[in-house]
């Protein structure tokens, strides 16, 4: 859904983008208006969606650990935390620096230049 709401209005529609969704969205959906990118409901839904995709598995693993504590669950929890920090902060800054939409993207992780 986010690919339709966001990627169809992006500069990278049909191209290789820093995140990788431009080519896929072009295969699935018609191109939208690039000028509507920052007003797209998808831009507002993305942080909520990705936040839930991070928090729900973390909460489930913690609840599962409370019910039955075993080492593999700790490993899964640590892996989820490392992946979340890397993709949500470290990788995102580099990706946003390269992105041509960074000046209009409300979710840009770098200072707008």
Protein Blocks (a to p, Z undefined) as FASTA:
>chain_A
ZZmmmmmmgfkgoiacfkopmmmmmmmpccddfklmmmpmklmmmmmmmmmmmmmmmmmm
mmmmmmogcfklmmmmmmmmmmmmmmmmmmmmmmmmmpmklmmmmkbcbdcZZ
